[in-house]
Amino acid sequence: MAKILRFLLIFMYIFFSFFFSIISSDDSSIDGFIYGGCSQVKYSPDSPYGSNLNSLLTSLVNSATYSSYNKYSIVGSTQQDMINGLYQCRGDLSMPDCATCLARSVSQITELCPQACGGALQLQGCFVKYDNVSFLGSEDKTVVMKKCGPSNGFDLDEMGRRDAVLGGLMGGNGLYRVGGSADVQGIAQCVGDLSMAQCQDCLSEAIGRLRKECGGGVYGDMFLGKCYARYTTKGTHLYAKPNHHDSHGETATHGAISISLAVNVLAHSERGLQLFTSMALEWVVLGYAAGAEAIMLLLLTVPGLDPLRKGLIAVTRNLLKPFLSIVPFCLFLLMDIYWKYENRPTCESSDSCSPSEYLRHQKSIMKSQRNALLIACALVFYWLLYSVTGLVVKVEQLNKRVEKLKASD
């Protein structure tokens, strides 16, 4: 029996790791916060500028579904109502990841900068900025965020590779540049409204400051107004936990060491733990129950497991009665979904509410659909488990009768 239970636990762990890796939708390498800043000038909520800002942010979100960079200008009835905005996704992101990152950045910037005439937000995967002051096409080499890792003891070989990688980034072409040498990796990017000459000038400034101010640090980030350059050594940091800033001009220097465990099992466990941050406890419990049902179904129906199946039938029959509580539990959760549906805010289109409210509305619909699917899976798996267990028991009884008849002959 101990071997059977151990085998069952191993299968359940594998299933849950795979299950959580599919369900979990958070991606820290895309939407991790780096810095944000807001203009001190405010606008009235009922002013034309507020309406123009909502139109601008909606246009940015829609554009990110097919382009990794775009800029917009909305002209108002007066000069004060004019607004400019742009977004830029990291050069290696796919269109779906770009759209997801920008949707989250727009949602965050509206919360970070309520009624501010200007704002900028940099996430790991994308950058968004808007202002009533013209900035499109203008170079900006202001340091908005810098972050340096602790010293590596001035390893000359490693620093030599670091300088070579940074030199390759400076001498590269294009707005997005990556490079690497052994355990050293580097990345640099300019905002798409800069010309190649302006981009080169901005990156030269960023990389020069990075070499000077981070010295022998194991990693370094230098974000200027319109470009950034980053490097990492030994796999520490490249997308490390960022810092929060409340204005465009603030800078900070912090030291930290990020320890990476490159064990596949732990990586799956980390993804599974992310689910607890995006799902309420009752849905996590239901997910575990549905997973356990699926594992037991698999073990009961897969051919070639006859020795294991005999002990598993006894375990399953003992669990069927406690698992029956899933039925009323699922009915309760269905009532919860229905109540939330009936009391949901009216936000059927991006024109009837702000972009952040519209995105929250769409996200709540997706969560409801996911939860309804989870309820259906739990109920169907229980019914299948009950039916399959009964069939397996009958088959065993028939086999015993056949053996008795053969023995009597």
C-alpha positions, 0 to 999 in steps of 0.5 A: 500500500505504501508503494501505491500511495507513493506512486500516486503522490508522484503522479499528482505532483507531476499533474499539478505542476503541469496544471499550474503551468498552464493556468498561471498567466502571470509573467514576471519577465514582462510586467515587472515594474521598473519605474514610473513617474507623473506630472505635477500638473493636474486636469479636471475629470470633466475636462476635454483633456480627460476625454482625450487621454482616455481616447489616447490610451485606448488607441495605444492598447488597440495598436499594441495588438499588431505593432510593437511601437506606435505614437499618437497625438490628439489635438483639442479645441485649445492648446491645453487640451492637446495630448501626445503619447507613445508606447514601446515593447521590448524587441523580443516580445511577440505581439500577444505578449506586447499587447498583454504588457501594454494593457497592464501598463495602461491599467497601472499608469492610470492608477499611478497618475490619477488626473495627471497631465503627464505620466510615464511607466516602464515595465520589464516588457514595455514602456508607455508615456503621455504628456500635454508637452510635446516630446515626440521625436525629441532626445531625452538623456535624463537619468530616470532610474539606475540600479547597480549590483554588488561588486564581484571582487573586480574579476578582471576576466568577467569585467573584460567580457562585460566591457566587450558586451557593452561595446558590442551594444554600442556598436550595434545597429537598430533600436533593439540590441542584444549581446552576450559572451559566456556568462555575461548578457546585455540588452539595450533599446531606444524608443521608436520615435528617435532617429538612428543618430539620436538612438546612438547618442542616447545609448552611448550616454547610457552605456558610458554611465553604466560603465562608470557608475556600476563599476564592477557590479555583477549587474547594472541597469541604466534607464534614460528618458528615451533609451536604456542599457542593461547587463548581467553576469552569471545569470543574476538579475537581468530581469530582477525585481525593480524599484518604484519612483514617483517622479521622472527625475528621481534616481536610485542605486541599490545592491541585491543578489538574485539567486537562480535555482535552475532545477526544473521541478522547482521551476514548476513549483514556482509557477504553481505558487503563482496561481495563489496570487491570481486565484481565490482559495476556494478555486485553488481547492477546487483545482486540487480536487479536480486534479486528484480526480483526473489522476485517479481516472488516469491510473484506473484506465491506463492499461498495464497497471493491473498490480497497482489498480487493485490497491487503487480501487480500494483507495478510490472507493473510500474517497468517493464519499468524501469527494461527493462534497464537490457537488454542493461546493460547485453549486455554491461557486456557480451561484457566486459566479452568477451573483457577480455576473448580475452585479457586474459594472456596466462597461461593455465597450471602451467608449463607455468607461476608462481604459483601466475600467474596461481592462478590468471588466474584460479580465473579470469576464475571463476569470469567470469563464475559467472558473466555470470551466474548472467547475465543469471539469470537477463535476465531470471528473467526479461522475467519470470516476464514480462510473469507472470505479463501478465498472472496474469493480464489476469487471474484477467480480466477473474475472473472479467468477470466470476463474472459479468456473475454470477451477471447478471444471 
